[in-house]
Amino acid sequence: MAKYRIGWLPGDGVGNEVMEAAKIVLDKLKLDAEFIPGEIGWECWKKEGDAFPQKTIDMLNTVDCALFGAITSKPKEEAEKELAPELQGKGHVYFSPIVRMRQLFNLHTNLRPCKAYKGNPLNYKDDIDITIFRENTEGMYGGVEFFPLPEAVYDALDKNHPKMKKFKAAGLENIALSTRIMTKQGCARIVTNAFEFAKKYGKKAVTVCDKPNVLRETGGLMIRTAREVAKNYPGIELWETNIDAQCMWLVKNPAMYEVIVAENMFGDILSDLAAQLVGGLGFACSANIGDKIAVFEPTHGSAPKYYGLYKVNPIAMILTVKMMLDWLGEKDMAERLENAVADVIAEGKVRTYDMGGSNTSLEVAEAIAEKL
């Protein structure tokens, strides 16, 4: 019996190609694992009316962790049109499978390292090494939304908040409402995880980023909770920033920041910005970590226009494998893999199009495997 059971979720588009590249390095590492295939994404939606079918959920309940490629997502109306004819008009509603997965399995911590590797021509600066902790199940991506606005919801809000009246003139049928729901427990958990990481790796400061001067209740809760948590880590500074200023400062002085923690949407925005500082989404790996299972994915999308060309940079996926190995406790394998990635980047002989080269996804993976 294999030491690990790992869910294998290629998803859509180039997700399949970068997962193929990942398998090249995993085979070379000889990780003792059984890879269990699962269906997820746009093709599932079109043929089943469900982008995250129950059979895949059942499989994920049996594995140690999962590797995930990428998915295609489209707005509600477009999603309805692409359903199989027999499924149209049956009440199926598209919902992002990765968001649903995060909530269903309580994958509360999204971890996104953004590290500059020497020799990468796309680096903004070579001394960037930022880890972003993004709360993964609450906030603006919690999925509690309305359109049109139900009268009962309006009445409840109007009863408790005087500012609601100004919206009613537009007509409830013309009002869309997205909520930003945050709990003190969720804030405390993500901030604690950020401080524990800083403590483990000798980081000097944790930056909590939100917008409490405008989002007074939710942003205020995050900042107040962070201050409480920080008292348990006297050797680590707590820095507080607003999301707009933080974006500017990341571009101006990225090397100042080591660990940043934010709610769901702000963490998403910051991590893409930080990824571009170290080469773009072709280098952006991530982990969705829960108490019982973790799902590892590159942060790029399915890039349908490149599907079938083996053109996209697989390093984000391969660094995602490195994160999975760390989480499994395979520290030596993880270190060897990261060193191999760094060597290939530094040499500059094998590069995908985004780095100014012409090599395929698989050729980059093979070059990394050769270094192993």
C-alpha positions in Angstrom: 0.0 0.0 0.0 1.3 3.5 -0.9 2.3 5.8 1.9 0.0 8.6 0.7 -3.3 8.9 -1.2 -3.4 12.1 -3.2 -6.4 13.4 -5.2 -5.6 14.2 -8.8 -7.7 17.1 -10.1 -6.5 18.5 -13.5 -9.6 20.5 -14.1 -9.9 22.5 -17.3 -7.6 23.8 -20.1 -3.9 24.1 -19.2 -4.7 22.7 -15.8 -4.2 19.3 -17.6 -0.9 20.3 -19.0 0.7 21.7 -15.8 -0.5 18.6 -14.0 1.2 16.5 -16.6 4.4 18.5 -15.9 4.0 17.9 -12.2 3.8 14.2 -12.7 7.2 14.2 -14.4 8.9 15.6 -11.3 6.8 13.5 -8.9 7.9 10.4 -10.8 11.5 11.4 -10.6 11.2 12.1 -6.9 9.7 8.6 -6.5 7.1 9.9 -4.0 5.4 6.8 -2.5 1.8 7.8 -3.4 -1.3 6.6 -5.1 -2.9 9.3 -7.3 -6.7 9.1 -7.3 -8.3 10.9 -10.4 -11.3 13.2 -9.9 -13.5 15.2 -12.2 -14.0 18.9 -11.6 -14.6 22.0 -13.6 -16.3 23.3 -16.7 -16.8 20.0 -18.6 -18.5 18.6 -15.5 -20.8 21.6 -15.4 -21.7 21.3 -19.1 -22.6 17.6 -19.0 -23.9 17.3 -15.4 -24.9 20.7 -14.3 -22.5 20.4 -11.4 -18.8 21.6 -11.6 -18.0 19.8 -8.4 -19.8 16.4 -8.6 -20.6 14.3 -5.5 -18.3 11.5 -6.7 -15.3 13.9 -6.5 -16.4 15.1 -3.1 -16.6 11.4 -2.0 -13.1 10.8 -3.3 -11.6 13.8 -1.5 -13.0 12.4 1.8 -10.7 9.4 1.3 -7.3 11.1 0.5 -4.5 12.8 2.5 -4.5 15.8 0.2 -5.1 16.8 -3.4 -3.3 18.5 -6.3 -5.5 20.7 -8.4 -4.8 22.2 -11.8 -7.1 25.0 -13.0 -10.8 25.6 -13.8 -12.8 27.7 -16.2 -15.4 30.0 -14.7 -18.0 32.1 -16.5 -20.9 34.4 -15.4 -24.3 32.9 -14.5 -26.0 33.7 -17.9 -23.1 32.3 -20.0 -22.9 29.2 -17.8 -26.6 28.5 -18.3 -26.2 28.7 -22.1 -23.3 26.2 -22.2 -25.2 23.5 -20.3 -26.2 20.4 -22.2 -29.6 21.1 -23.9 -31.5 18.6 -21.6 -30.1 20.4 -18.5 -31.1 24.0 -19.5 -34.0 25.6 -17.7 -33.8 23.0 -14.9 -32.7 25.4 -12.2 -29.0 24.6 -12.3 -26.8 27.4 -11.0 -23.1 27.6 -11.5 -21.0 28.1 -8.4 -17.2 28.1 -8.4 -16.1 24.6 -7.5 -12.9 25.8 -5.8 -14.8 28.2 -3.6 -17.3 25.4 -2.8 -14.4 23.0 -2.0 -12.9 25.5 0.3 -16.1 26.0 2.2 -17.2 22.3 2.2 -13.9 21.0 3.5 -13.2 24.1 5.7 -9.9 24.9 3.9 -9.6 28.0 6.0 -6.0 29.0 5.3 -4.9 30.0 1.9 -1.1 30.2 1.8 0.6 32.0 -1.1 4.4 32.4 -1.2 5.8 35.0 -3.6 9.6 34.5 -3.9 12.1 35.9 -6.4 14.4 33.3 -7.8 17.8 34.5 -9.0 18.2 34.7 -12.7 14.5 35.2 -13.5 14.3 38.1 -16.0 10.8 38.9 -14.9 11.7 39.7 -11.2 10.8 43.2 -10.2 13.6 42.9 -7.6 15.7 39.9 -6.6 15.3 40.3 -2.8 11.5 39.7 -2.6 10.3 36.9 -0.4 6.7 37.5 0.8 4.2 35.0 2.2 0.6 36.0 2.1 -2.0 34.4 4.4 -5.5 34.8 3.0 -8.6 33.8 5.0 -10.2 31.3 2.6 -13.9 30.7 3.7 -15.4 34.1 4.8 -15.3 37.7 3.7 -16.4 38.9 0.3 -16.2 35.4 -1.2 -18.5 33.8 1.3 -21.1 33.5 -1.4 -24.1 35.1 0.4 -25.5 37.3 -2.4 -28.8 38.4 -3.8 -30.2 39.7 -7.1 -32.8 41.0 -7.2 -32.9 42.0 -3.6 -35.7 40.1 -1.8 -38.1 42.3 0.0 -37.7 40.4 3.3 -33.9 41.0 3.2 -34.4 44.7 2.4 -36.9 45.1 5.2 -34.6 43.4 7.7 -31.7 45.7 6.7 -33.9 48.8 6.6 -35.1 48.1 10.1 -31.6 48.0 11.4 -29.7 50.5 9.2 -30.9 54.0 8.1 -28.7 54.1 5.0 -30.8 51.4 3.3 -33.6 53.8 2.4 -31.6 55.7 -0.2 -31.3 52.5 -2.3 -35.0 51.7 -2.4 -35.8 54.3 -5.1 -33.9 52.2 -7.6 -36.3 49.4 -7.2 -35.5 46.1 -5.4 -35.5 44.4 -8.8 -32.5 46.5 -9.8 -30.5 46.0 -6.6 -27.7 43.4 -6.2 -26.3 42.7 -2.8 -23.0 40.9 -1.9 -22.2 40.5 1.8 -18.9 40.6 3.6 -19.3 38.3 6.6 -16.4 37.8 8.9 -16.2 36.1 12.3 -13.8 36.8 15.1 -12.9 33.1 15.2 -12.0 33.2 11.4 -9.9 36.4 11.9 -8.1 35.0 14.9 -7.3 31.7 13.1 -5.8 33.3 10.0 -3.8 35.9 12.0 -2.6 33.2 14.4 -1.4 31.0 11.5 0.5 34.0 10.1 2.2 34.7 13.4 3.0 31.0 13.9 4.6 31.0 10.4 6.6 34.1 11.3 7.8 32.6 14.5 8.8 29.3 12.8 10.8 30.9 10.1 12.3 33.8 12.0 10.3 36.7 10.4 10.4 40.0 12.2 6.9 41.4 11.4 3.4 40.4 10.3 1.4 42.9 8.3 -2.4 42.8 8.7 -4.1 44.5 5.7 -7.7 45.6 5.5 -9.7 48.9 5.1 -11.1 49.6 8.6 -11.4 53.4 8.0 -14.3 52.6 5.5 -15.3 49.0 6.3 -15.6 49.9 9.9 -17.2 46.8 11.3 -15.6 44.0 9.3 -12.2 45.7 8.8 -12.4 46.9 12.4 -13.0 43.3 13.6 -9.9 42.1 11.7 -7.6 44.8 13.1 -8.9 44.5 16.6 -8.5 40.7 16.6 -5.0 41.0 15.1 -3.9 43.2 17.9 -5.2 40.7 20.4 -3.4 37.8 18.7 -0.2 39.8 18.4 0.1 40.1 22.2 1.0 36.4 22.2 4.0 37.0 20.0 6.1 39.7 21.8 9.1 39.2 19.5 7.2 39.9 16.3 5.9 43.3 15.3 2.4 43.9 14.0 2.1 46.3 11.1 -1.3 47.6 10.1 -2.0 48.8 6.5 -5.0 49.8 4.3 -5.4 47.7 1.2 -5.0 50.7 -1.2 -1.8 51.9 0.4 -0.5 48.4 0.8 -0.7 47.9 -3.0 1.3 51.0 -3.6 3.9 50.1 -0.9 4.3 46.6 -2.3 5.4 48.1 -5.6 7.5 50.8 -4.0 9.2 48.7 -1.2 8.4 45.0 -1.6 11.5 43.8 0.3 10.1 45.5 3.5 7.3 42.8 3.8 7.8 39.2 4.9 4.3 38.0 6.0 1.0 39.7 5.1 -2.4 38.5 6.3 -5.8 39.6 4.9 -9.4 38.6 4.5 -10.5 36.6 1.4 -10.8 39.2 -1.3 -8.0 41.5 -0.2 -5.7 38.5 0.1 -6.6 37.5 -3.4 -5.8 40.9 -4.8 -2.5 41.3 -2.8 -1.3 37.8 -3.8 -1.7 38.4 -7.5 0.1 41.8 -7.2 2.9 40.1 -5.3 3.1 37.3 -7.8 3.7 39.8 -10.6 6.6 41.2 -8.6 8.4 37.8 -8.9 7.6 36.9 -12.5 3.8 36.6 -12.7 1.3 33.8 -12.3 3.7 31.3 -13.9 5.5 31.3 -10.6 2.5 31.7 -8.2 1.9 28.6 -6.1 -0.7 28.2 -3.3 -2.1 25.9 -0.7 -5.7 25.6 0.7 -5.2 24.2 4.2 -7.8 22.8 6.5 -7.7 20.8 9.7 -8.1 17.4 8.0 -7.1 17.9 4.3 -5.2 20.4 2.1 -5.6 21.1 -1.6 -2.7 22.5 -3.5 -3.0 24.6 -6.7 -1.3 27.2 -8.9 -3.1 30.5 -8.8 -3.4 30.9 -12.6 -6.5 30.1 -14.5 -7.2 27.6 -17.3 -6.0 29.8 -20.2 -8.3 28.2 -22.8 -6.4 30.0 -25.7 -3.2 28.1 -24.8 -4.8 24.7 -24.2 -3.2 22.0 -26.3 0.0 24.1 -27.0 2.0 23.1 -23.9 3.0 26.7 -23.8 2.3 27.9 -20.3 4.9 28.0 -17.5 4.6 24.9 -15.3 6.8 26.3 -12.5 3.8 27.6 -10.5 2.5 24.0 -10.5 5.8 22.5 -9.6 6.3 24.9 -6.7 2.8 23.9 -5.7 4.1 20.3 -5.5 6.9 21.6 -3.3 4.3 23.1 -0.9 2.5 19.7 -0.9 5.7 17.9 0.0 6.4 20.3 2.8 2.8 19.8 4.2 3.2 16.0 4.0 6.4 16.2 6.0 8.7 15.3 3.1 11.1 18.1 3.8 14.1 16.7 2.0 12.1 16.1 -1.2 10.6 19.6 -1.0 14.1 21.2 -0.6 15.5 19.2 -3.5 12.7 20.2 -5.7 12.9 23.9 -4.9 16.7 23.8 -5.5 16.1 22.1 -8.9 13.6 24.8 -9.8 16.0 27.5 -8.7 18.9 26.0 -10.7 16.9 25.8 -13.9 15.7 29.4 -13.5 19.3 30.6 -12.8 20.8 28.8 -15.8 18.2 30.3 -18.1 18.7 27.7 -20.8 15.2 26.3 -20.7 12.4 28.9 -20.6 8.7 29.2 -21.5 7.4 32.1 -23.6 6.7 34.3 -20.6 10.4 34.3 -19.7 11.5 35.1 -23.3 12.0 31.4 -24.3 10.3 28.9 -26.6 10.4 25.7 -24.5 7.3 23.8 -23.8 5.7 23.1 -20.4 7.0 19.5 -20.5 10.5 20.5 -21.5 10.7 22.8 -18.4 9.5 20.0 -16.2 12.0 17.6 -17.7 14.9 20.1 -17.1 13.8 20.3 -13.5 13.5 16.5 -13.2 17.0 16.2 -14.6 18.4 18.4 -11.9 16.9 16.1 -9.3 
